[in-house]
């Protein structure tokens, strides 16, 4: 059985929101790591967010979606992964992600 996907994103509606909505529409539970507050007192992004992506070898951007040892960071890829995960949650045992393709077994 697959572990639940973990979505890392700020506590605002933005690039990570579509992945949340896809999971809700697909009635699939995800672990939503909401990072709050999104902004510091000076109005800029709160320090520390860049380190979240860099710790995984990604640029300092979000959203980041993780499932087990697997992690991805680009918005469109996170969205596609959530869609495929929701669609296939009950009919496949594993989803392999290859750049620009999904292989379902």
WODA-V750526 format. One record per residue. N is the residue number from 1. PHI is phi in whole degrees, 0 to 359 (999 if undefined). PSI is psi in whole degrees, 0 to 359 (none if undefined). NEAR is the number of other ideal C-beta (glycine too) atoms within 12 Angstrom. Layout:
BEGIN
N;PHI;PSI;NEAR
N;PHI;PSI;NEAR
END
This chain:
BEGIN
1;999;140;10
2;286;146;25
3;283;161;16
4;291;138;21
5;295;148;38
6;245;122;32
7;256;120;39
8;259;117;34
9;203;166;36
10;293;169;28
11;274;37;21
12;228;160;20
13;283;127;15
14;188;220;20
15;297;333;25
16;273;349;35
17;294;323;24
18;296;322;25
19;297;320;43
20;297;316;33
21;293;321;20
22;298;316;27
23;296;319;31
24;295;316;17
25;294;325;15
26;277;0;22
27;55;41;13
28;245;131;28
29;283;135;19
30;235;160;34
31;266;116;19
32;259;100;27
33;276;97;24
34;269;120;22
35;267;115;27
36;226;152;15
37;287;152;17
38;286;329;22
39;241;147;17
40;278;178;13
41;296;337;9
42;275;359;8
43;90;354;9
44;268;168;13
45;305;140;23
46;296;135;21
47;301;145;16
48;113;339;19
49;292;323;30
50;300;325;19
51;293;334;19
52;297;311;28
53;289;317;25
54;297;331;16
55;295;338;17
56;258;6;22
57;84;15;12
58;259;166;24
59;298;163;16
60;284;61;18
61;233;162;26
62;226;160;39
63;280;159;40
64;235;129;38
65;244;131;43
66;236;148;30
67;209;109;29
68;64;232;14
69;273;358;9
70;266;137;22
71;214;143;26
72;224;161;36
73;226;345;30
74;278;144;24
75;304;309;23
76;294;325;18
77;289;320;28
78;299;317;39
79;297;312;27
80;297;319;25
81;297;316;42
82;298;318;41
83;298;310;25
84;296;322;32
85;297;315;37
86;296;316;29
87;294;323;21
88;256;3;22
89;306;327;28
90;256;357;13
91;240;355;14
92;226;162;18
93;261;340;12
94;199;144;20
95;242;123;28
96;259;132;18
97;254;124;24
98;245;145;13
99;312;123;12
100;68;16;10
101;208;153;13
102;240;130;22
103;245;117;14
104;253;128;19
105;234;none;10
END
